[in-house]
Amino acid sequence: MISRVVLGLLCLLVACLCEEENHVVSYYSGVRLQSRRPDLPYFLHSHDVTYGAPDNRYSVTASEREDDTQNMWQIFPDPSKSGEKGYTLGDALICGDNVTLLHSNSARFLTTDPSRVSMVSKSMNKKNAYEIYADGSIKNEPEGALWRVECVGGKTEPCSGTHRCSRDGKAVTTGTQVKFVHDASGAALQCTNHKYGHPLQGQLEVVSQKSSTSSAADKWKIAAGWFFDQGMNE
């Protein structure tokens, strides 16, 4: 069976760049995730700027620059499903799937900690906005890295036993609006309107937050990416 490390490297070799609307999103593809806030259509971003000792977790923000290579994230299946039919290279991402998101440059996973309030929100006395960071590695996924993909609008593609889907359900496309809900805490990934200063000048705070109502702040779109052709693993 192909290892997760090899699959990550293959993304750079055989996937194709696609920006077309309604392209089916497949596992192990690299994507840019854009906030659906109409006032702040920023991109999920990470870098080698840490939150400091003792654990030196990499910070995660939202960047206005669409062409920044540090906006790229790779979609991995739930580790408990990895290698199973429907969760292999080129299989379609289905609404409701649990995934992990690997930052392509740092090779660390998108993670949240419900015990830590985000620093910017904390300074504004907001106590229910939790820290988002990138941590771990391909060989050592951290706790708190599992996210459920909820489809909340836009275009999906029905699939049932087609070359694109070996499972029933609705396939996520580049035209789908999604929420990423933290599997352990139920908090959703959100882009706030709080801007950082130096050294993250102009970038926005990203948090996980529970909410009884949904808003544009917790909706995301897969704006573009490197996609594997569905069925290429057959």
MIKE-877832 format. One record per atom (N, C-alpha, C): residue number from 1; residue in three letters; x, y, z negated. Coordinates in pm, whole numbers, plus 50000, padded with zeros to 5 digits. Example, Ala and Ser with C-alpha at 12.3 -4.5 7.8 and 13.67 -1.06 7.14 Angstrom:
MIKE-877832
(1 'Ala' (51319 49431 49220)),
(1 'Ala' (51230 49550 49220)),
(1 'Ala' (51320 49670 49220)),
(2 'Ser' (51285 49775 49292)),
(2 'Ser' (51367 49894 49286)),
(2 'Ser' (51290 50003 49213)),
This chain:
MIKE-877832
(1 'Met' (50085 49880 50000)),
(1 'Met' (50000 50000 50000)),
(1 'Met' (50088 50125 50000)),
(2 'Ile' (50052 50224 50078)),
(2 'Ile' (50130 50346 50086)),
(2 'Ile' (50122 50421 49954)),
(3 'Ser' (50237 50465 49903)),
(3 'Ser' (50237 50535 49775)),
(3 'Ser' (50184 50677 49792)),
(4 'Arg' (50143 50736 49679)),
(4 'Arg' (50092 50873 49682)),
(4 'Arg' (50201 50972 49722)),
(5 'Val' (50327 50942 49688)),
(5 'Val' (50438 51029 49726)),
(5 'Val' (50452 51032 49878)),
(6 'Val' (50452 50913 49940)),
(6 'Val' (50466 50905 50084)),
(6 'Val' (50350 50973 50154)),
(7 'Leu' (50229 50954 50102)),
(7 'Leu' (50112 51018 50163)),
(7 'Leu' (50125 51169 50158)),
(8 'Gly' (50181 51221 50049)),
(8 'Gly' (50201 51365 50040)),
(8 'Gly' (50297 51415 50146)),
(9 'Leu' (50404 51341 50171)),
(9 'Leu' (50500 51381 50273)),
(9 'Leu' (50442 51369 50413)),
(10 'Leu' (50359 51269 50436)),
(10 'Leu' (50299 51251 50567)),
(10 'Leu' (50213 51369 50608)),
(11 'Cys' (50159 51439 50508)),
(11 'Cys' (50074 51555 50539)),
(11 'Cys' (50149 51655 50625)),
(12 'Leu' (50280 51668 50603)),
(12 'Leu' (50358 51764 50678)),
(12 'Leu' (50393 51713 50818)),
(13 'Leu' (50377 51583 50841)),
(13 'Leu' (50423 51524 50966)),
(13 'Leu' (50313 51497 51067)),
(14 'Val' (50197 51450 51022)),
(14 'Val' (50098 51403 51119)),
(14 'Val' (49963 51472 51110)),
(15 'Ala' (49943 51558 51010)),
(15 'Ala' (49815 51628 51002)),
(15 'Ala' (49814 51745 51099)),
(16 'Cys' (49693 51789 51134)),
(16 'Cys' (49681 51899 51228)),
(16 'Cys' (49621 52021 51159)),
(17 'Leu' (49672 52139 51196)),
(17 'Leu' (49619 52262 51141)),
(17 'Leu' (49484 52291 51204)),
(18 'Cys' (49385 52318 51117)),
(18 'Cys' (49250 52342 51169)),
(18 'Cys' (49186 52456 51093)),
(19 'Glu' (49129 52551 51165)),
(19 'Glu' (49056 52661 51104)),
(19 'Glu' (48913 52666 51155)),
(20 'Glu' (48870 52564 51229)),
(20 'Glu' (48735 52566 51284)),
(20 'Glu' (48631 52543 51176)),
(21 'Glu' (48513 52602 51196)),
(21 'Glu' (48403 52585 51102)),
(21 'Glu' (48348 52443 51109)),
(22 'Asn' (48309 52390 50995)),
(22 'Asn' (48241 52260 50984)),
(22 'Asn' (48329 52142 51023)),
(23 'His' (48459 52153 51007)),
(23 'His' (48549 52039 51023)),
(23 'His' (48543 51955 50896)),
(24 'Val' (48523 51823 50910)),
(24 'Val' (48515 51736 50793)),
(24 'Val' (48648 51735 50719)),
(25 'Val' (48642 51748 50587)),
(25 'Val' (48761 51752 50503)),
(25 'Val' (48795 51610 50459)),
(26 'Ser' (48919 51571 50476)),
(26 'Ser' (48961 51434 50445)),
(26 'Ser' (49064 51431 50332)),
(27 'Tyr' (49071 51315 50267)),
(27 'Tyr' (49166 51297 50158)),
(27 'Tyr' (49311 51309 50205)),
(28 'Tyr' (49393 51363 50116)),
(28 'Tyr' (49536 51385 50135)),
(28 'Tyr' (49567 51501 50231)),
(29 'Ser' (49463 51576 50272)),
(29 'Ser' (49485 51694 50353)),
(29 'Ser' (49529 51810 50264)),
(30 'Gly' (49599 51907 50324)),
(30 'Gly' (49640 52029 50255)),
(30 'Gly' (49547 52142 50295)),
(31 'Val' (49494 52217 50196)),
(31 'Val' (49392 52316 50226)),
(31 'Val' (49417 52448 50152)),
(32 'Arg' (49354 52554 50204)),
(32 'Arg' (49347 52681 50132)),
(32 'Arg' (49206 52696 50077)),
(33 'Leu' (49195 52730 49950)),
(33 'Leu' (49066 52745 49883)),
(33 'Leu' (49038 52892 49861)),
(34 'Gln' (48930 52940 49921)),
(34 'Gln' (48898 53083 49917)),
(34 'Gln' (48775 53108 49830)),
(35 'Ser' (48786 53204 49738)),
(35 'Ser' (48673 53242 49655)),
(35 'Ser' (48560 53297 49741)),
(36 'Arg' (48436 53264 49705)),
(36 'Arg' (48320 53313 49778)),
(36 'Arg' (48267 53444 49721)),
(37 'Arg' (48342 53506 49630)),
(37 'Arg' (48304 53640 49584)),
(37 'Arg' (48311 53734 49704)),
(38 'Pro' (48201 53798 49745)),
(38 'Pro' (48204 53885 49863)),
(38 'Pro' (48295 54006 49845)),
(39 'Asp' (48314 54050 49721)),
(39 'Asp' (48398 54166 49695)),
(39 'Asp' (48545 54130 49684)),
(40 'Leu' (48574 54002 49654)),
(40 'Leu' (48713 53960 49631)),
(40 'Leu' (48736 53821 49691)),
(41 'Pro' (48744 53812 49823)),
(41 'Pro' (48761 53681 49888)),
(41 'Pro' (48907 53633 49882)),
(42 'Tyr' (48959 53618 49761)),
(42 'Tyr' (49099 53582 49740)),
(42 'Tyr' (49117 53430 49749)),
(43 'Phe' (49245 53388 49753)),
(43 'Phe' (49280 53247 49770)),
(43 'Phe' (49345 53192 49643)),
(44 'Leu' (49305 53068 49607)),
(44 'Leu' (49366 53002 49492)),
(44 'Leu' (49517 52987 49516)),
(45 'His' (49596 53021 49414)),
(45 'His' (49739 53043 49434)),
(45 'His' (49816 52996 49311)),
(46 'Ser' (49937 52948 49332)),
(46 'Ser' (50026 52920 49220)),
(46 'Ser' (50169 52951 49261)),
(47 'His' (50262 52943 49166)),
(47 'His' (50400 52989 49188)),
(47 'His' (50484 52944 49069)),
(48 'Asp' (50611 52976 49072)),
(48 'Asp' (50700 52932 48963)),
(48 'Asp' (50710 53036 48851)),
(49 'Val' (50604 53115 48832)),
(49 'Val' (50594 53204 48718)),
(49 'Val' (50518 53128 48609)),
(50 'Thr' (50581 53108 48494)),
(50 'Thr' (50521 53025 48390)),
(50 'Thr' (50453 53109 48282)),
(51 'Tyr' (50376 53041 48199)),
(51 'Tyr' (50314 53105 48083)),
(51 'Tyr' (50411 53109 47965)),
(52 'Gly' (50532 53056 47985)),
(52 'Gly' (50632 53062 47880)),
(52 'Gly' (50637 52938 47793)),
(53 'Ala' (50726 52941 47697)),
(53 'Ala' (50747 52830 47605)),
(53 'Ala' (50619 52809 47522)),
(54 'Pro' (50596 52684 47472)),
(54 'Pro' (50691 52572 47476)),
(54 'Pro' (50677 52480 47597)),
(55 'Asp' (50566 52489 47673)),
(55 'Asp' (50544 52387 47775)),
(55 'Asp' (50573 52436 47917)),
(56 'Asn' (50593 52567 47935)),
(56 'Asn' (50632 52621 48067)),
(56 'Asn' (50537 52578 48179)),
(57 'Arg' (50408 52585 48153)),
(57 'Arg' (50311 52555 48257)),
(57 'Arg' (50312 52665 48362)),
(58 'Tyr' (50300 52625 48489)),
(58 'Tyr' (50298 52723 48597)),
(58 'Tyr' (50163 52794 48599)),
(59 'Ser' (50166 52926 48613)),
(59 'Ser' (50041 53002 48616)),
(59 'Ser' (49970 52982 48750)),
(60 'Val' (49838 52995 48746)),
(60 'Val' (49753 52987 48864)),
(60 'Val' (49671 53116 48872)),
(61 'Thr' (49670 53178 48989)),
(61 'Thr' (49601 53305 49009)),
(61 'Thr' (49523 53297 49140)),
(62 'Ala' (49475 53410 49188)),
(62 'Ala' (49416 53421 49321)),
(62 'Ala' (49487 53533 49394)),
(63 'Ser' (49525 53506 49518)),
(63 'Ser' (49604 53599 49598)),
(63 'Ser' (49522 53650 49716)),
(64 'Glu' (49543 53777 49748)),
(64 'Glu' (49473 53837 49862)),
(64 'Glu' (49534 53796 49995)),
(65 'Arg' (49661 53754 49993)),
(65 'Arg' (49733 53722 50117)),
(65 'Arg' (49692 53585 50170)),
(66 'Glu' (49628 53586 50285)),
(66 'Glu' (49580 53460 50344)),
(66 'Glu' (49695 53372 50391)),
(67 'Asp' (49804 53432 50438)),
(67 'Asp' (49913 53356 50500)),
(67 'Asp' (50019 53311 50400)),
(68 'Asp' (49997 53329 50274)),
(68 'Asp' (50094 53291 50171)),
(68 'Asp' (50099 53138 50161)),
(69 'Thr' (50218 53080 50177)),
(69 'Thr' (50232 52934 50173)),
(69 'Thr' (50200 52878 50035)),
(70 'Gln' (50204 52962 49934)),
(70 'Gln' (50176 52913 49799)),
(70 'Gln' (50026 52908 49768)),
(71 'Asn' (49944 52926 49874)),
(71 'Asn' (49800 52907 49861)),
(71 'Asn' (49757 52765 49898)),
(72 'Met' (49850 52679 49935)),
(72 'Met' (49815 52546 49985)),
(72 'Met' (49804 52444 49871)),
(73 'Trp' (49694 52365 49878)),
(73 'Trp' (49667 52261 49779)),
(73 'Trp' (49633 52132 49852)),
(74 'Gln' (49678 52021 49799)),
(74 'Gln' (49653 51891 49861)),
(74 'Gln' (49549 51813 49781)),
(75 'Ile' (49453 51755 49852)),
(75 'Ile' (49341 51686 49788)),
(75 'Ile' (49373 51538 49768)),
(76 'Phe' (49381 51496 49641)),
(76 'Phe' (49405 51357 49606)),
(76 'Phe' (49277 51298 49546)),
(77 'Pro' (49253 51169 49565)),
(77 'Pro' (49137 51105 49502)),
(77 'Pro' (49158 51087 49352)),
(78 'Asp' (49048 51063 49284)),
(78 'Asp' (49053 51021 49145)),
(78 'Asp' (49155 50907 49133)),
(79 'Pro' (49254 50917 49044)),
(79 'Pro' (49355 50811 49032)),
(79 'Pro' (49296 50672 49014)),
(80 'Ser' (49180 50662 48950)),
(80 'Ser' (49118 50531 48929)),
(80 'Ser' (49061 50473 49058)),
(81 'Lys' (49047 50557 49164)),
(81 'Lys' (48994 50513 49292)),
(81 'Lys' (49102 50502 49400)),
(82 'Ser' (49220 50550 49372)),
(82 'Ser' (49326 50557 49472)),
(82 'Ser' (49352 50420 49535)),
(83 'Gly' (49349 50416 49668)),
(83 'Gly' (49374 50292 49741)),
(83 'Gly' (49249 50213 49771)),
(84 'Glu' (49137 50246 49706)),
(84 'Glu' (49012 50176 49734)),
(84 'Glu' (48952 50222 49866)),
(85 'Lys' (48867 50138 49925)),
(85 'Lys' (48799 50174 50048)),
(85 'Lys' (48717 50301 50025)),
(86 'Gly' (48734 50396 50117)),
(86 'Gly' (48663 50523 50106)),
(86 'Gly' (48744 50633 50041)),
(87 'Tyr' (48862 50597 49988)),
(87 'Tyr' (48945 50697 49919)),
(87 'Tyr' (49088 50696 49972)),
(88 'Thr' (49106 50649 50093)),
(88 'Thr' (49241 50637 50149)),
(88 'Thr' (49266 50748 50250)),
(89 'Leu' (49384 50747 50307)),
(89 'Leu' (49428 50849 50402)),
(89 'Leu' (49327 50868 50514)),
(90 'Gly' (49275 50990 50528)),
(90 'Gly' (49181 51021 50636)),
(90 'Gly' (49036 50999 50602)),
(91 'Asp' (49005 50935 50488)),
(91 'Asp' (48865 50918 50449)),
(91 'Asp' (48805 51053 50409)),
(92 'Ala' (48677 51071 50441)),
(92 'Ala' (48611 51197 50414)),
(92 'Ala' (48591 51220 50264)),
(93 'Leu' (48607 51346 50223)),
(93 'Leu' (48574 51388 50088)),
(93 'Leu' (48421 51400 50079)),
(94 'Ile' (48361 51334 49980)),
(94 'Ile' (48215 51328 49965)),
(94 'Ile' (48172 51416 49848)),
(95 'Cys' (48061 51489 49867)),
(95 'Cys' (48005 51570 49760)),
(95 'Cys' (47985 51483 49635)),
(96 'Gly' (48032 51531 49521)),
(96 'Gly' (48022 51456 49396)),
(96 'Gly' (48146 51378 49361)),
(97 'Asp' (48242 51368 49453)),
(97 'Asp' (48368 51298 49424)),
(97 'Asp' (48448 51371 49316)),
(98 'Asn' (48523 51294 49238)),
(98 'Asn' (48624 51351 49150)),
(98 'Asn' (48757 51352 49224)),
(99 'Val' (48829 51464 49213)),
(99 'Val' (48956 51478 49283)),
(99 'Val' (49059 51541 49191)),
(100 'Thr' (49185 51533 49233)),
(100 'Thr' (49289 51615 49175)),
(100 'Thr' (49345 51701 49287)),
(101 'Leu' (49392 51820 49251)),
(101 'Leu' (49443 51917 49348)),
(101 'Leu' (49589 51945 49319)),
(102 'Leu' (49674 51906 49412)),
(102 'Leu' (49819 51920 49396)),
(102 'Leu' (49867 52045 49468)),
(103 'His' (49935 52134 49396)),
(103 'His' (49991 52252 49460)),
(103 'His' (50107 52210 49549)),
(104 'Ser' (50098 52243 49678)),
(104 'Ser' (50192 52188 49775)),
(104 'Ser' (50336 52230 49749)),
(105 'Asn' (50360 52354 49707)),
(105 'Asn' (50497 52401 49688)),
(105 'Asn' (50561 52350 49559)),
(106 'Ser' (50487 52354 49450)),
(106 'Ser' (50544 52316 49321)),
(106 'Ser' (50525 52169 49288)),
(107 'Ala' (50436 52099 49362)),
(107 'Ala' (50403 51958 49337)),
(107 'Ala' (50352 51939 49194)),
(108 'Arg' (50270 52035 49149)),
(108 'Arg' (50205 52024 49018)),
(108 'Arg' (50054 52029 49038)),
(109 'Phe' (49980 51970 48944)),
(109 'Phe' (49836 51956 48957)),
(109 'Phe' (49760 52069 48889)),
(110 'Leu' (49650 52110 48953)),
(110 'Leu' (49561 52210 48895)),
(110 'Leu' (49498 52151 48769)),
(111 'Thr' (49510 52224 48659)),
(111 'Thr' (49471 52172 48529)),
(111 'Thr' (49410 52285 48446)),
(112 'Thr' (49327 52249 48349)),
(112 'Thr' (49275 52347 48255)),
(112 'Thr' (49283 52292 48114)),
(113 'Asp' (49280 52383 48018)),
(113 'Asp' (49287 52345 47878)),
(113 'Asp' (49177 52419 47801)),
(114 'Pro' (49066 52351 47769)),
(114 'Pro' (48955 52416 47700)),
(114 'Pro' (48989 52467 47560)),
(115 'Ser' (49108 52434 47511)),
(115 'Ser' (49148 52484 47379)),
(115 'Ser' (49225 52616 47388)),
(116 'Arg' (49253 52660 47511)),
(116 'Arg' (49329 52783 47529)),
(116 'Arg' (49248 52886 47608)),
(117 'Val' (49225 53000 47549)),
(117 'Val' (49157 53108 47620)),
(117 'Val' (49258 53175 47712)),
(118 'Ser' (49215 53206 47835)),
(118 'Ser' (49302 53274 47930)),
(118 'Ser' (49351 53407 47872)),
(119 'Met' (49479 53437 47896)),
(119 'Met' (49541 53552 47831)),
(119 'Met' (49472 53684 47864)),
(120 'Val' (49437 53706 47992)),
(120 'Val' (49374 53832 48031)),
(120 'Val' (49237 53844 47968)),
(121 'Ser' (49158 53738 47976)),
(121 'Ser' (49024 53740 47918)),
(121 'Ser' (49031 53756 47766)),
(122 'Lys' (49131 53694 47704)),
(122 'Lys' (49147 53705 47559)),
(122 'Lys' (49171 53849 47518)),
(123 'Ser' (49250 53920 47600)),
(123 'Ser' (49279 54060 47570)),
(123 'Ser' (49154 54147 47582)),
(124 'Met' (49052 54096 47656)),
(124 'Met' (48926 54169 47673)),
(124 'Met' (48817 54111 47583)),
(125 'Asn' (48860 54029 47486)),
(125 'Asn' (48772 53969 47386)),
(125 'Asn' (48667 53876 47449)),
(126 'Lys' (48704 53811 47558)),
(126 'Lys' (48617 53710 47618)),
(126 'Lys' (48672 53573 47578)),
(127 'Lys' (48596 53499 47499)),
(127 'Lys' (48648 53380 47435)),
(127 'Lys' (48609 53249 47504)),
(128 'Asn' (48533 53255 47611)),
(128 'Asn' (48489 53130 47674)),
(128 'Asn' (48545 53113 47815)),
(129 'Ala' (48654 53185 47846)),
(129 'Ala' (48722 53172 47974)),
(129 'Ala' (48857 53105 47949)),
(130 'Tyr' (48872 52982 48000)),
(130 'Tyr' (48986 52899 47961)),
(130 'Tyr' (49100 52906 48064)),
(131 'Glu' (49218 52883 48013)),
(131 'Glu' (49340 52894 48093)),
(131 'Glu' (49345 52788 48203)),
(132 'Ile' (49384 52833 48323)),
(132 'Ile' (49410 52744 48437)),
(132 'Ile' (49559 52747 48464)),
(133 'Tyr' (49617 52631 48489)),
(133 'Tyr' (49760 52625 48514)),
(133 'Tyr' (49791 52506 48603)),
(134 'Ala' (49915 52496 48649)),
(134 'Ala' (49962 52383 48728)),
(134 'Ala' (50066 52308 48646)),
(135 'Asp' (50051 52176 48638)),
(135 'Asp' (50136 52100 48549)),
(135 'Asp' (50152 51957 48601)),
(136 'Gly' (50244 51885 48541)),
(136 'Gly' (50265 51744 48576)),
(136 'Gly' (50341 51727 48706)),
(137 'Ser' (50325 51608 48766)),
(137 'Ser' (50391 51576 48892)),
(137 'Ser' (50314 51463 48959)),
(138 'Ile' (50352 51428 49081)),
(138 'Ile' (50284 51320 49151)),
(138 'Ile' (50296 51189 49074)),
(139 'Lys' (50409 51168 49009)),
(139 'Lys' (50430 51045 48933)),
(139 'Lys' (50372 51051 48792)),
(140 'Asn' (50336 51172 48749)),
(140 'Asn' (50288 51188 48611)),
(140 'Asn' (50178 51293 48607)),
(141 'Glu' (50056 51251 48645)),
(141 'Glu' (49944 51345 48645)),
(141 'Glu' (49906 51380 48501)),
(142 'Pro' (49888 51507 48472)),
(142 'Pro' (49857 51547 48335)),
(142 'Pro' (49711 51523 48300)),
(143 'Glu' (49681 51520 48171)),
(143 'Glu' (49542 51514 48129)),
(143 'Glu' (49474 51645 48169)),
(144 'Gly' (49347 51635 48205)),
(144 'Gly' (49273 51756 48240)),
(144 'Gly' (49287 51796 48384)),
(145 'Ala' (49335 51706 48470)),
(145 'Ala' (49357 51740 48611)),
(145 'Ala' (49245 51693 48703)),
(146 'Leu' (49140 51633 48647)),
(146 'Leu' (49033 51576 48729)),
(146 'Leu' (48919 51677 48743)),
(147 'Trp' (48877 51701 48869)),
(147 'Trp' (48772 51798 48900)),
(147 'Trp' (48663 51733 48986)),
(148 'Arg' (48539 51761 48954)),
(148 'Arg' (48427 51710 49034)),
(148 'Arg' (48389 51813 49141)),
(149 'Val' (48375 51766 49264)),
(149 'Val' (48341 51854 49376)),
(149 'Val' (48189 51859 49391)),
(150 'Glu' (48130 51971 49357)),
(150 'Glu' (47985 51988 49370)),
(150 'Glu' (47955 52076 49491)),
(151 'Cys' (47873 52026 49582)),
(151 'Cys' (47836 52102 49701)),
(151 'Cys' (47715 52190 49668)),
(152 'Val' (47729 52320 49686)),
(152 'Val' (47625 52413 49641)),
(152 'Val' (47572 52501 49753)),
(153 'Gly' (47612 52475 49876)),
(153 'Gly' (47562 52555 49988)),
(153 'Gly' (47643 52532 50113)),
(154 'Gly' (47599 52592 50222)),
(154 'Gly' (47671 52581 50346)),
(154 'Gly' (47646 52448 50416)),
(155 'Lys' (47736 52411 50504)),
(155 'Lys' (47720 52296 50593)),
(155 'Lys' (47792 52173 50538)),
(156 'Thr' (47717 52063 50525)),
(156 'Thr' (47777 51932 50499)),
(156 'Thr' (47745 51841 50616)),
(157 'Glu' (47807 51725 50621)),
(157 'Glu' (47780 51631 50729)),
(157 'Glu' (47731 51498 50671)),
(158 'Pro' (47612 51454 50709)),
(158 'Pro' (47565 51323 50660)),
(158 'Pro' (47658 51214 50708)),
(159 'Cys' (47681 51116 50623)),
(159 'Cys' (47766 51006 50666)),
(159 'Cys' (47721 50877 50600)),
(160 'Ser' (47723 50773 50679)),
(160 'Ser' (47686 50641 50629)),
(160 'Ser' (47747 50536 50721)),
(161 'Gly' (47866 50490 50685)),
(161 'Gly' (47931 50384 50761)),
(161 'Gly' (47988 50429 50895)),
(162 'Thr' (48002 50559 50917)),
(162 'Thr' (48061 50606 51042)),
(162 'Thr' (48213 50600 51032)),
(163 'His' (48281 50637 51142)),
(163 'His' (48428 50634 51140)),
(163 'His' (48483 50739 51044)),
(164 'Arg' (48399 50835 51006)),
(164 'Arg' (48444 50938 50914)),
(164 'Arg' (48420 50900 50768)),
(165 'Cys' (48321 50819 50742)),
(165 'Cys' (48284 50787 50605)),
(165 'Cys' (48262 50637 50591)),
(166 'Ser' (48323 50579 50492)),
(166 'Ser' (48296 50439 50462)),
(166 'Ser' (48210 50427 50337)),
(167 'Arg' (48158 50542 50289)),
(167 'Arg' (48066 50544 50176)),
(167 'Arg' (47946 50630 50213)),
(168 'Asp' (47833 50604 50150)),
(168 'Asp' (47716 50690 50171)),
(168 'Asp' (47737 50824 50100)),
(169 'Gly' (47669 50925 50153)),
(169 'Gly' (47678 51056 50090)),
(169 'Gly' (47690 51166 50193)),
(170 'Lys' (47720 51286 50146)),
(170 'Lys' (47740 51401 50233)),
(170 'Lys' (47887 51440 50232)),
(171 'Ala' (47944 51450 50352)),
(171 'Ala' (48085 51485 50363)),
(171 'Ala' (48104 51635 50351)),
(172 'Val' (48207 51674 50278)),
(172 'Val' (48243 51815 50265)),
(172 'Val' (48308 51862 50396)),
(173 'Thr' (48272 51981 50442)),
(173 'Thr' (48333 52039 50561)),
(173 'Thr' (48391 52176 50526)),
(174 'Thr' (48458 52236 50626)),
(174 'Thr' (48510 52370 50605)),
(174 'Thr' (48398 52475 50602)),
(175 'Gly' (48275 52432 50624)),
(175 'Gly' (48161 52521 50613)),
(175 'Gly' (48083 52501 50484)),
(176 'Thr' (48133 52415 50395)),
(176 'Thr' (48063 52385 50269)),
(176 'Thr' (48108 52479 50158)),
(177 'Gln' (48013 52529 50081)),
(177 'Gln' (48047 52600 49958)),
(177 'Gln' (48049 52497 49845)),
(178 'Val' (48157 52499 49766)),
(178 'Val' (48172 52399 49661)),
(178 'Val' (48204 52464 49527)),
(179 'Lys' (48174 52390 49422)),
(179 'Lys' (48221 52423 49288)),
(179 'Lys' (48315 52312 49245)),
(180 'Phe' (48421 52350 49173)),
(180 'Phe' (48511 52252 49114)),
(180 'Phe' (48484 52253 48963)),
(181 'Val' (48421 52145 48915)),
(181 'Val' (48382 52136 48775)),
(181 'Val' (48475 52042 48702)),
(182 'His' (48537 52092 48597)),
(182 'His' (48632 52012 48521)),
(182 'His' (48562 51891 48460)),
(183 'Asp' (48612 51773 48490)),
(183 'Asp' (48542 51650 48454)),
(183 'Asp' (48528 51634 48303)),
(184 'Ala' (48630 51672 48228)),
(184 'Ala' (48629 51649 48083)),
(184 'Ala' (48547 51754 48008)),
(185 'Ser' (48550 51880 48054)),
(185 'Ser' (48487 51987 47977)),
(185 'Ser' (48358 52041 48038)),
(186 'Gly' (48337 52018 48168)),
(186 'Gly' (48220 52073 48235)),
(186 'Gly' (48234 52219 48273)),
(187 'Ala' (48352 52277 48254)),
(187 'Ala' (48377 52416 48289)),
(187 'Ala' (48412 52426 48438)),
(188 'Ala' (48362 52529 48505)),
(188 'Ala' (48384 52546 48648)),
(188 'Ala' (48500 52641 48677)),
(189 'Leu' (48575 52609 48781)),
(189 'Leu' (48684 52694 48827)),
(189 'Leu' (48626 52826 48878)),
(190 'Gln' (48677 52939 48827)),
(190 'Gln' (48622 53069 48864)),
(190 'Gln' (48732 53170 48892)),
(191 'Cys' (48701 53261 48982)),
(191 'Cys' (48788 53374 49012)),
(191 'Cys' (48726 53498 48948)),
(192 'Thr' (48798 53564 48858)),
(192 'Thr' (48746 53684 48793)),
(192 'Thr' (48790 53808 48872)),
(193 'Asn' (48749 53924 48825)),
(193 'Asn' (48792 54049 48888)),
(193 'Asn' (48901 54118 48807)),
(194 'His' (48964 54045 48716)),
(194 'His' (49071 54101 48633)),
(194 'His' (49204 54086 48705)),
(195 'Lys' (49275 54195 48728)),
(195 'Lys' (49401 54192 48801)),
(195 'Lys' (49521 54194 48706)),
(196 'Tyr' (49623 54118 48745)),
(196 'Tyr' (49747 54115 48670)),
(196 'Tyr' (49836 54232 48711)),
(197 'Gly' (49928 54266 48622)),
(197 'Gly' (50036 54357 48654)),
(197 'Gly' (50161 54280 48688)),
(198 'His' (50276 54343 48680)),
(198 'His' (50404 54279 48710)),
(198 'His' (50424 54157 48619)),
(199 'Pro' (50475 54043 48668)),
(199 'Pro' (50528 54018 48804)),
(199 'Pro' (50424 53962 48902)),
(200 'Leu' (50298 53962 48863)),
(200 'Leu' (50192 53907 48948)),
(200 'Leu' (50104 54020 49001)),
(201 'Gln' (50167 54128 49037)),
(201 'Gln' (50098 54252 49072)),
(201 'Gln' (49985 54231 49173)),
(202 'Gly' (49863 54271 49133)),
(202 'Gly' (49750 54267 49225)),
(202 'Gly' (49680 54133 49235)),
(203 'Gln' (49737 54028 49177)),
(203 'Gln' (49671 53897 49182)),
(203 'Gln' (49562 53890 49075)),
(204 'Leu' (49461 53807 49102)),
(204 'Leu' (49346 53799 49013)),
(204 'Leu' (49358 53682 48915)),
(205 'Glu' (49296 53699 48802)),
(205 'Glu' (49287 53593 48702)),
(205 'Glu' (49194 53482 48752)),
(206 'Val' (49235 53358 48731)),
(206 'Val' (49151 53241 48758)),
(206 'Val' (49133 53167 48626)),
(207 'Val' (49009 53127 48597)),
(207 'Val' (48979 53062 48470)),
(207 'Val' (48887 52943 48495)),
(208 'Ser' (48864 52864 48391)),
(208 'Ser' (48753 52769 48393)),
(208 'Ser' (48654 52816 48288)),
(209 'Gln' (48526 52809 48321)),
(209 'Gln' (48426 52865 48232)),
(209 'Gln' (48294 52792 48248)),
(210 'Lys' (48228 52764 48137)),
(210 'Lys' (48096 52706 48140)),
(210 'Lys' (47994 52818 48157)),
(211 'Ser' (47890 52790 48234)),
(211 'Ser' (47787 52891 48254)),
(211 'Ser' (47655 52822 48282)),
(212 'Ser' (47548 52880 48230)),
(212 'Ser' (47415 52824 48254)),
(212 'Ser' (47362 52859 48392)),
(213 'Thr' (47421 52960 48453)),
(213 'Thr' (47381 53001 48588)),
(213 'Thr' (47504 53004 48678)),
(214 'Ser' (47481 52982 48808)),
(214 'Ser' (47591 52983 48904)),
(214 'Ser' (47599 53120 48971)),
(215 'Ser' (47717 53156 49013)),
(215 'Ser' (47737 53283 49082)),
(215 'Ser' (47845 53266 49187)),
(216 'Ala' (47868 53370 49265)),
(216 'Ala' (47973 53363 49367)),
(216 'Ala' (48110 53342 49304)),
(217 'Ala' (48125 53379 49178)),
(217 'Ala' (48255 53368 49111)),
(217 'Ala' (48301 53223 49098)),
(218 'Asp' (48208 53128 49090)),
(218 'Asp' (48249 52988 49074)),
(218 'Asp' (48229 52906 49201)),
(219 'Lys' (48211 52972 49313)),
(219 'Lys' (48199 52904 49443)),
(219 'Lys' (48326 52924 49525)),
(220 'Trp' (48363 52819 49597)),
(220 'Trp' (48484 52821 49678)),
(220 'Trp' (48456 52763 49816)),
(221 'Lys' (48537 52799 49911)),
(221 'Lys' (48529 52746 50046)),
(221 'Lys' (48667 52696 50088)),
(222 'Ile' (48669 52583 50157)),
(222 'Ile' (48794 52535 50216)),
(222 'Ile' (48813 52612 50346)),
(223 'Ala' (48895 52715 50340)),
(223 'Ala' (48903 52812 50449)),
(223 'Ala' (48977 52758 50571)),
(224 'Ala' (49078 52680 50547)),
(224 'Ala' (49157 52622 50656)),
(224 'Ala' (49254 52522 50595)),
(225 'Gly' (49320 52444 50680)),
(225 'Gly' (49415 52350 50623)),
(225 'Gly' (49473 52256 50725)),
(226 'Trp' (49557 52166 50672)),
(226 'Trp' (49613 52057 50751)),
(226 'Trp' (49528 51933 50724)),
(227 'Phe' (49455 51887 50827)),
(227 'Phe' (49359 51778 50807)),
(227 'Phe' (49404 51652 50880)),
(228 'Phe' (49389 51539 50810)),
(228 'Phe' (49408 51410 50875)),
(228 'Phe' (49282 51373 50952)),
(229 'Asp' (49298 51312 51068)),
(229 'Asp' (49182 51265 51143)),
(229 'Asp' (49116 51151 51067)),
(230 'Gln' (48983 51157 51056)),
(230 'Gln' (48912 51049 50992)),
(230 'Gln' (48926 50922 51074)),
(231 'Gly' (48944 50812 51004)),
(231 'Gly' (48956 50684 51072)),
(231 'Gly' (49097 50650 51112)),
(232 'Met' (49195 50740 51086)),
(232 'Met' (49333 50712 51130)),
(232 'Met' (49396 50601 51048)),
(233 'Asn' (49333 50566 50934)),
(233 'Asn' (49389 50460 50850)),
(233 'Asn' (49331 50323 50886)),
(234 'Glu' (49244 50319 50988)),
(234 'Glu' (49181 50192 51025)),
(234 'Glu' (49275 50107 51110)),
